[in-house]
C-alpha cells in the first residue's frame, strides 16, 4: 500500500465503511491537489510566480473587459481579501505589465 494511502486512512476505524470511503476520497483529492500545486510552484519558480499568481494572470488574459476585484474573486471562487493579497504582490512585482494587462487599478488593490 502506498504511503499516501496509508496516511489518508489514519484515524478511520473501518476504511471500507461508506462514510469512511467519502472521507478517504476527500483526503485523496486534497493530497493530490497539494501535490499538483507543489509541482507547479517548482515549475514556475524561475518566473518568480506562484501557482495562484500564474492562475490569476492566465484567467485575467482571457477576459474581454477588466473585471472588478469583486467580480474577479467570484470568477476564481476565492475571497475578495485573498484575491486582493495576491494581486497586491503582483503589482509590487510589476507582473501586470509583463502580462500586458492591468486588470484593476492599483489603488483598488492596495487600499
C-alpha positions as CSV (number, residue, x, y, z in Angstrom):
1,X,0.0,0.0,0.0
2,X,1.3,3.4,-0.9
3,X,2.4,5.8,1.9
4,X,-0.2,8.4,0.7
5,X,-3.0,5.8,1.0
6,X,-1.7,4.8,4.4
7,X,-1.6,8.4,5.6
8,X,-5.1,9.3,4.4
9,X,-6.5,6.2,6.1
10,X,-5.2,7.3,9.5
11,X,-7.9,7.5,12.1
12,X,-10.5,5.6,10.0
13,X,-11.8,2.7,12.2
14,X,-13.2,0.8,9.1
15,X,-11.8,2.1,5.8
16,X,-14.4,0.1,3.9
17,X,-17.4,1.8,5.6
18,X,-19.4,4.1,3.3
19,X,-18.7,7.2,5.3
20,X,-15.0,6.3,5.5
21,X,-14.9,6.0,1.7
22,X,-16.2,9.6,1.4
23,X,-13.6,10.8,3.9
24,X,-10.9,8.8,2.1
25,X,-11.9,10.3,-1.3
26,X,-11.8,13.8,0.2
27,X,-8.4,13.2,1.7
28,X,-7.0,11.8,-1.5
29,X,-8.3,14.8,-3.5
30,X,-6.7,17.2,-1.1
31,X,-3.4,15.3,-1.1
32,X,-3.4,15.2,-4.9
33,X,-4.3,18.9,-5.2
34,X,-1.4,19.7,-2.8
35,X,1.0,17.7,-4.9
36,X,-0.1,19.3,-8.1
37,X,0.3,22.8,-6.6
38,X,3.7,21.9,-5.2
39,X,4.9,20.7,-8.6
40,X,3.5,23.8,-10.3
41,X,5.2,26.1,-7.8
42,X,8.5,24.3,-8.6
43,X,8.0,24.7,-12.4
44,X,7.1,28.4,-12.0
45,X,9.9,29.2,-9.5
46,X,12.2,30.6,-12.3
47,X,9.5,33.0,-13.4
48,X,9.1,34.3,-9.8
49,X,5.4,33.5,-9.8
50,X,3.4,31.1,-7.6
51,X,0.7,28.8,-9.0
52,X,-2.0,31.2,-7.7
53,X,-0.4,34.2,-9.2
54,X,0.0,32.5,-12.6
55,X,-3.6,31.3,-12.5
56,X,-4.8,34.8,-11.7
57,X,-2.8,36.2,-14.7
58,X,-3.9,33.4,-17.1
59,X,-7.6,33.8,-16.3
60,X,-7.3,37.6,-16.5
61,X,-5.8,37.4,-20.0
62,X,-8.9,35.6,-21.1
63,X,-11.3,38.4,-20.0
64,X,-12.6,40.8,-22.6
65,X,-13.1,43.6,-20.1
66,X,-11.1,44.0,-16.9
67,X,-13.3,42.8,-14.0
68,X,-13.6,44.5,-10.7
69,X,-12.0,42.8,-7.7
70,X,-15.4,41.5,-6.6
71,X,-16.2,40.1,-10.0
72,X,-12.8,38.5,-10.4
73,X,-12.9,37.0,-6.9
74,X,-16.3,35.4,-7.7
75,X,-15.0,34.2,-11.1
76,X,-12.0,32.5,-9.4
77,X,-14.0,31.2,-6.5
78,X,-11.9,32.9,-3.9
79,X,-12.5,35.6,-1.3
80,X,-12.1,39.3,-2.2
81,X,-9.4,39.6,0.5
82,X,-7.4,36.6,-0.8
83,X,-7.5,38.0,-4.4
84,X,-6.5,41.4,-3.1
85,X,-3.4,39.9,-1.4
86,X,-2.3,38.0,-4.5
87,X,-2.9,41.0,-6.8
88,X,-1.0,43.3,-4.4
89,X,2.0,41.1,-4.7
90,X,1.8,41.0,-8.5
91,X,1.5,44.8,-8.5
92,X,4.7,45.1,-6.4
93,X,6.4,42.6,-8.7
94,X,5.2,44.7,-11.7
95,X,3.8,41.4,-13.2
96,X,0.8,43.2,-14.6
97,X,3.0,44.9,-17.2
98,X,4.8,41.7,-18.1
99,X,1.5,40.1,-18.7
100,X,0.4,43.0,-20.8
101,X,-2.7,43.6,-18.8
102,X,-3.7,45.9,-16.0
103,X,-7.0,44.4,-14.8
104,X,-7.6,46.5,-11.8
105,X,-6.4,49.9,-10.8
106,X,-3.5,49.7,-8.3
107,X,-5.4,51.8,-5.8
108,X,-8.2,49.2,-5.8
109,X,-5.6,46.5,-5.0
110,X,-3.6,48.4,-2.4
111,X,-6.3,50.1,-0.4
